[in-house]
Amino acid sequence: MNPDLHFKLLKTIESKPSISQRELAKELGVSLGSVNYCLKALIEIGHIKLSNFNSNPNKIGYLYLLTKKGLMEKAVLTVGFLNRKKLEYEALKKEIESIQNTMK
């Protein structure tokens, strides 16, 4: 699984445990099938657990809860995510400076 997607899934699930797969897909900009596949993988490796709840009398919803293992993995992924974004920022900053220098 892509580390950025893994991080974003765990981050979103932690803040919105009752989010639907459809809402997750829309928020993360990926297909519903991708979200379903990733959630199954995260459940299988023990990063999240699934809990049922009644959102209304006619429908059962799910809560996606981060496990202790999931919280620890999110911390590791957060460090990696920040490091990648810092590198991207520095590369973009250099590119902007280079373009600005050619315009002088």
N, C-alpha and C positions, 0 to 999 in steps of 0.2 A: 504494500500500500504506500502511496505517495506520502512522505512525512508531513508535508504541509496540510494535506487533506486529513490525515490522521489527527494532527494537532487541532485543526479547525473543528473536526467532529467532536473530539473530546471536550474542547472549550465550549462549544455550543450546547452539547448535552449537559455539561455541568451547570450552565446558566439557565437552560430551558429543558428540564428533564421530561416534560410532557409534550415536547415538540413532536409533530408527526413526521413520518418519513418524507412525505410530500413537501412539507414546510422546510425540512432540512435540505432537501434537494434544491429547492428554490433559493434558500439563503446561501448555500455553498456554491451554487452555479454548476451543479452536476446532475446527472440523470437520476431518476427515482430508482432505477435498477442498480446504479452504482452505490447509492446510499444503502439500499437493502443488502447488497453484497458486503459492503464495508461493515455495516452493523453486525451482520452474522459473524464476520471474521473477528470483530472486537469482542463479541460475546464468547466466541470459541476460545480466544486467547486470554479471556478473563479480565479484560479492561472495563467492560460494562456488564451490568446485569439487567434483566428485563423484569418489570413488575407490572401487573395489571391494575387498572383502576377504572371506575365507571365515570366517564365524562358526562354522560347523560343516561337516562334509564334504558334507552334503546341501543346503546353502543358501548363497547368496551374499548378503552384506550390503553396505551402503554406508557410507562415511565421508564426512561433509560437512565440508569444510575451508575455513576462511576464507582468502581470498586477501589479498594486500597491500591491494588496493582495498577489500575487505570490512572489514579491520581499521581502515583509515582512516575508513570510513563508520561503523563501530561507535563510534569515538571521537566523531565529530560527533553521532551519534544519542544517545550517552550524555549529552552536554552538554544537548541539547534535552530529553531525558527528565527529567533532574534539574531543569531549569528549570520544566518543566510540573508536576512533583510539588511543587516549592517553592511555586508559585502555588496549587495545589490545597490544600496544607497551610495557607497563609495564609488562604485563603477559608474553609476549614473552621474554623480557629481563630476567625475573626471571627464566623462563624455560631454557634459554641458560646458565645462571650462574649455575643452578643446574646440567645440563649435563656436563658442564666444570668441576665442582667440583667432579663429579663421575669419571672423567677421570684422576684425579691427583693421 
